[in-house]
Amino acid sequence: MFTLRQYLLTLSDSRGLTRTLGEVELCLDERGRPRYSVGNSAVVFRIRRNGCIRSLRCYLRKMRHLREIYGDKLLEKELFLYTSSETGVWVDAVLGDWIEGVTLHEAAAEATLARDTAKLRSLAESFDALAAGMIADDCAHGDLKPANIIVGRDRKLHPIDFDATFLPAFAGEASPELGTAAYQHPARTAADFNERLDDYPAALISTGLHALAEDPTFWDRYGTTDGLLFSPRKIPGDPAYREALALFERRGRAVQYRVAQLLCAPSLQLFGLAELLREAVRQAGEQQPATDESTPELFVENGRWGYRTPQRIVIPPLYDSGFDFTEGLAAVLLGGTWHYIDTTGRTCLSFPECEAVKPFRNGRAQVVRNGCRIGIDRAGNERPVAENEFAI
């Protein structure tokens, strides 16, 4: 075991105490204190070397597989730490890029307090894109959480702290750590060390960010310093989780609703998550319906309804029921709420208190609320139903 004090002693005057780095300078904050962050297994210093700002990751305890994880960034036996006034030991360090920015947790907290829903939606969409790539390969971060993601000045998300990474070469080993409990599946044990470790935290973070984007006041009621909004061990009874799920249903956020439902899965592997995140990324980037294809038609798969053309699946099976597209809109049922969507899957109209709906015809449709028929137009405006209009 090594201490922060030992590293500060070496790096405060590194002459003769580094093997390849030469002299390094600790960067100081506005109060003249060294800039660093301390985690479970390491401390990361902001240093200046050869005129460039870098990060230097120094370990408080012995870690395995650093060479496989960090490659050439690992500097073996790089720093000399004094263990007494006369003796010491050479220890490993990892030299990397310093990413200027704030953590995803800090960015989300700042945006919610400012009620900046546009920024929150941007953070949520950026995270979905990051997570879609991370869970699609045969590796895993192992401790995925907002505090381990930096929102850079370039507005991109940068994962950090890869000490708990799973690589295919590590198959069969025990996990070196269990990750942060506020973002991990409650059933995770040291025996769970595989490429699916990021499934649950990815779904949890995505759900939390999208809930905040829909309603920033979630933070006032449920935000914490450790977690984002939810308590994994309390799902599905967790009040924040139940409220978020109801909000997604009411507003027709089908992908987010299905991702949130996965958090009730009994195992760490969330089947279908990769496809849902890909759809979230597609919807975030696709704003206009395609004009060069035939009208999408209903299809059912595993008890859920989606839409496809002869060429491709346009909207994956997300809905509990649905009607064919008429006049560019289709009525779909999500949970217990009816919505009308366009051919990109975007929700255009929502009717959370209606028991039934009809497709559009001549710019009009009908819905049933409390047993009464109500006419609507494409803007959702309501009007009385004429006696000669078709009945539901």
Buried (B, 14 or more C-beta within 10 A) or exposed (E): EBEBEBBBBBBEEBEEBBEEBEEBBBBEEEEEEBBBBEBEBBBBBBBBBEEEBBBBBBBBEEBEBBEEBBEEBBBEEBBBBBEEEEEBEEBBBBBBEBBEBBBBBBBBBBBBEEEBBEBBBBBBBBBBBBBBEBBEEEBBBBBBBBBBBBBEEEEEBBBBBBBBBBBEEBEEEEBBBBBBBBBBBEEBEEEBBBBBBBBBBBBBBBBBBBBBBBBBEBBEEBBEEEBBBBBBEEBEEBEBBBBBBBBBBBBBBBBBBBBBBBBEBEEBBBEBBBBBBBBBBBBBEBEEBBEEEEBBBBBEEEEBBBBBBEEEBBBBBBBBEBBEBBEBBBBBBBBEBBBBBBBBBBBBBBBBEBBBBBBBEEEBBBBBBEEEBBBBEBEEEEEEBEEEBEEE
